[in-house]
Amino acid sequence: GKTRRGETLSGGEAFMAALSMALGMSDVISANSGGIRMDSMFVDEGFGSLDANALEQALSVLTELSDCDGEYVRQVGIISHVETLKERIDNKIVVKTGIHGSKIC
């Protein structure tokens, strides 16, 4: 219940705040734009800064957003190197970098 300066946030707290703001802004834009919906979003990194509980919370929210049983479904793309995400996300594109460049696996 206290106010904190942004500079005092840990990396994980800053990531969660940025993710919350992005989700809230997409809802506000959709609600106030005359029917335009933001159906896709990409989250680039930041997951490595989260502890296990925060990672689970973020994954839960993002999974719920992309759940087909939901009222307003979004496609959520996650760009990350975190092994837990690789294990938990079924539909993915894995980019491997090698001697001859990158390839999609």
C-alpha positions as a printed NumPy array, in Angstrom:
array([[  0.   ,   0.   ,   0.   ],
       [  3.008,   2.338,  -0.218],
       [  4.267,   4.363,  -3.154],
       [  7.686,   3.367,  -4.532],
       [  9.942,   5.024,  -7.043],
       [ 10.492,   3.012, -10.223],
       [ 14.241,   2.973,  -9.651],
       [ 13.748,   0.844,  -6.535],
       [ 12.114,  -2.061,  -8.392],
       [ 14.062,  -5.268,  -8.937],
       [ 14.394,  -6.617, -12.476],
       [ 11.526,  -9.031, -11.906],
       [  9.295,  -6.368, -10.361],
       [ 10.011,  -4.01 , -13.255],
       [  9.165,  -6.761, -15.764],
       [  5.869,  -7.564, -14.01 ],
       [  4.978,  -3.852, -13.867],
       [  5.753,  -3.434, -17.591],
       [  3.733,  -6.553, -18.474],
       [  0.791,  -5.328, -16.382],
       [  0.91 ,  -1.924, -18.049],
       [  1.068,  -3.481, -21.541],
       [ -1.959,  -5.68 , -20.824],
       [ -3.9  ,  -2.786, -19.32 ],
       [ -3.03 ,  -0.447, -22.195],
       [ -4.19 ,  -2.989, -24.78 ],
       [ -7.535,  -3.239, -22.96 ],
       [ -7.886,   0.55 , -22.805],
       [ -6.997,   0.958, -26.481],
       [ -9.462,  -1.758, -27.47 ],
       [-12.219,  -0.232, -25.331],
       [-11.729,   3.303, -26.638],
       [-10.854,   2.811, -30.293],
       [-14.224,   2.247, -31.886],
       [-14.024,  -1.521, -32.188],
       [-10.327,  -1.978, -32.922],
       [ -9.024,  -4.95 , -30.965],
       [ -5.435,  -5.797, -30.19 ],
       [ -5.535,  -9.544, -30.737],
       [ -1.79 , -10.247, -30.717],
       [  1.048,  -9.389, -28.419],
       [  4.708, -10.287, -28.138],
       [  6.581, -10.35 , -24.849],
       [ 10.326, -10.096, -25.36 ],
       [ 12.485, -11.449, -22.547],
       [ 12.331, -10.391, -18.921],
       [ 11.193, -13.83 , -17.792],
       [ 14.72 , -14.682, -16.636],
       [ 14.474, -11.964, -13.98 ],
       [ 11.465, -13.614, -12.304],
       [ 11.533, -15.958,  -9.34 ],
       [  9.591, -19.24 ,  -9.604],
       [  6.358, -17.805,  -8.126],
       [  6.37 , -14.695, -10.323],
       [  7.162, -16.789, -13.411],
       [  4.214, -19.051, -12.637],
       [  1.949, -16.031, -12.156],
       [  3.054, -14.445, -15.452],
       [  2.622, -17.742, -17.325],
       [ -0.827, -18.21 , -15.813],
       [ -1.976, -14.758, -16.942],
       [ -0.551, -15.147, -20.449],
       [ -2.005, -18.653, -20.8  ],
       [ -5.405, -17.372, -19.717],
       [ -5.231, -14.62 , -22.348],
       [ -4.632, -17.154, -25.089],
       [ -7.173, -19.696, -23.802],
       [ -9.752, -20.486, -26.494],
       [-12.488, -20.818, -23.857],
       [-12.048, -17.171, -22.907],
       [-14.304, -14.332, -23.995],
       [-11.526, -12.309, -25.671],
       [ -8.7  , -14.458, -26.981],
       [ -5.276, -13.039, -27.792],
       [ -2.337, -14.607, -29.53 ],
       [  0.644, -14.27 , -27.24 ],
       [  4.16 , -14.666, -28.59 ],
       [  6.942, -15.07 , -26.044],
       [ 10.577, -14.512, -26.91 ],
       [ 12.732, -16.113, -24.244],
       [ 15.645, -18.387, -23.385],
       [ 14.135, -19.555, -20.066],
       [ 14.033, -23.371, -20.006],
       [ 10.776, -23.504, -17.994],
       [  8.981, -21.634, -20.763],
       [ 10.353, -23.998, -23.405],
       [  8.976, -26.927, -21.415],
       [  5.564, -25.412, -20.631],
       [  4.602, -23.9  , -23.99 ],
       [  3.315, -26.45 , -26.492],
       [  3.134, -24.36 , -29.682],
       [  6.501, -22.8  , -30.347],
       [  9.138, -21.906, -32.861],
       [ 12.644, -22.738, -31.71 ],
       [ 15.437, -20.818, -33.402],
       [ 18.842, -22.452, -33.172],
       [ 22.004, -20.603, -34.046],
       [ 24.886, -22.577, -35.507],
       [ 27.92 , -22.283, -37.711],
       [ 25.757, -21.816, -40.808],
       [ 23.388, -19.248, -39.278],
       [ 19.988, -19.635, -37.619],
       [ 17.316, -22.194, -38.413],
       [ 13.789, -22.848, -37.195],
       [ 13.343, -26.27 , -35.603]])
